[in-house]
């Protein structure tokens, strides 16, 4: 059997899941992870999930200047980490201020409702890269099955392949193809159906 590690960029999977109209929760994430594996020829060693806990903190709203509190709840990440074969790698979510919902900005009077909070994930792609390097150098797996749309992972993908790992890049049967740059540095492109759909895995 081919030993595989599934690595999931949570920010990417969340966008694709919600775009497809599914509820994003630990049980659904678990089903997606197992759907990535061809259980006839692959033995799943571990599922590594990379994401940030929801932001917690206070700031002033951009127009009124009123104090606003962000209430983050990370219980769903703890629930995911408790599932069989799962390990959660946490990055940090940074608040970068507010951005207008529409551009150009209307010249009429603006309100707080015309702006959205702007958050940036930090450290997720770095943790993916470190884990690919660790698994390749220690020969702990034969393949990495990777769910991401982030081209920042390309150096780690190249490193893993040079060290003997096969890289399987996953996309979803109803979604867009990954960026060409990601496909260039993957050994296989695997399109999978969402959990509950009957279409087979396609390499």
N, C-alpha and C positions, 0 to 999 in steps of 0.2 A: 504493500500500500504506500501511496505517496503521502508523506507527512506535510500537513498544511497549517498555516497560521492565517486567520482572517483578521485584517486590520481595517477599521471603519473610521473614516473622518466624519464625526457626528454632525458638524455644520453642513457638510455636503449632503449627507443622507437626509437630514431634516428638511432641507429645501426640496429635494427630489420627492420625498414622501408626501409633503404637504401639497406640492404641485400636482401629484397624482391623486389627491383627495383622500389620503389615508390619515388615520390618527397616529401621531408619533408618541409612542410610549415604550417602556422596557420590553413588554411582551412582543410587540411588533418588531422591535430592533432584533430581538433574539431570533424570531422567525426569519427575518431577512438574512441574518448571519448564516443560519443553517442552510438557507436556500442557495447560498453562494457555493456550497460544497457539493462536489460530485461524489456522493457517498459510496458509489460502486468501486471507485479507484482511489479515493482520497480519505485519509484518516485525519480527523480534526484534532489538533493538539490544544489550541487556545484561540480565544477571540479577544482581541485588543480593541477597545473602544476609546476614541480620543474626542474630548469635548471640553467645554467650559461650563461651570456652574452658572446659573442665572446671576446677573449683577445685583449686588446689594449696596445701597449707599444713598446719600442725599445730594441734591443739586438744586439750582434755581432754574425755573422755567425761563425760556428765552425772551418772552415778551413781557409778561406780567411781573417777572422777578420773584414770584411766589416760590416757597420752598416745596420741593417735590421729593418723595421718598420712593426708591425702587426696592421692592420686597422680593428677594430671590429665594427660591426653595430648591434645594439640591437632593431632596428625598428620592426623586426618581433615579438619580445617578447612583445613589447607594443601593437602591433596589436592583438596578442593572448589575452592579458589581457583585451582588450576592448570587447571581445566576450561575449555573454550572459552566465552567470553562471560561467565564468572562473575567477580564481585568480592565479597569477603567483608568485611563491616563488623563489627568486633568491639566488643561492649560489655564490661562487667566483671561477673563473678559474685561477689557478696558473701556471705560466710558469716554468718548471723544467729543462730547457736546451734542448739539442738535443740528439737524439738517432739514432744509425745507422739503415738504412733500412734493411740491411742484416747482419746476424750473422752466422759464424765468419766474422770479418771485413777483406776485401781483403788486402793483403800486398802491392798491387800496390798503386800508388798515389791516394789519396782521394780528392774529391771536396765537396763543400757545398751540391751538389745534392745527395750525398750519405747519407744524414742525414735528419731526420724529427723532427719538434718541438715536445716536449713532454709536454703535459698539464695535469693537475690534477684538478678534481672537488673537491671543499671543501664546506662542509656545506649542501649539498643536502640531504643526508640520515638523518642528524640531524633534518632538517626542516620537513621531512616526519614523523619522530618519534614524534616530538613535536605536530604536527597536529593530528596524530592518538591518542595521549594521550589526547589532548584537546577535541576532538569530543567524545571520549569514556567517559571521566569524566563528561562532561556536558550533556550526553545523547542526543546529537543533531542529531544523525543518528543511524540507525540499522545495516548498513553494510558499510564497506569500500571496494571498488573495486580497486585493486592495480595492476598497471603495473610496474613491476620492476624485475630485475634479481640480485639485490644486497642483499646478505645475512646479511649485516649490519642492515637491516630493521627488522630482526627476533625479537630482544628484544621488539620493538614497537608493532609488530604483537601479541606477547605473552601478552603484557600489555593490548592491546585492547580487546583481547578475554577474559581475566580475568575480564575486566570491562563490558562485555556483548556485545561487538561488534562482528559481524560476519565478517570474512575476506575472500574476494573472490580474488584469485590470477589469473591474466589474462595472457594467452599466445596466440599465433597466430596459426591458423590451418596449416600453412605451415612451422612452425618453430619448434625448439627443445622444449622439456619439460623443465619446470623450474628445478632448483637445488632441489634435494630431501629435503634438509633442509628447503627450503621455503614451499614446499608442506606439510611438517609435521606440520607447524604452520599456515596453512590456513584451513578454513572450507570448501571451495569449490575451485576447479580448473576449471576455465572457459576458454575454447578455442574458440576464435572468428575468423571469416573471416576478411580479410581486407575490407575496404569500397569498395563497388561496386561488391563484390562477394556475391553469393546467398546462401551460406551454412549457416545453422542456428547456433545460439549460442549453444555450447555444454558444459554442466557442468560435 
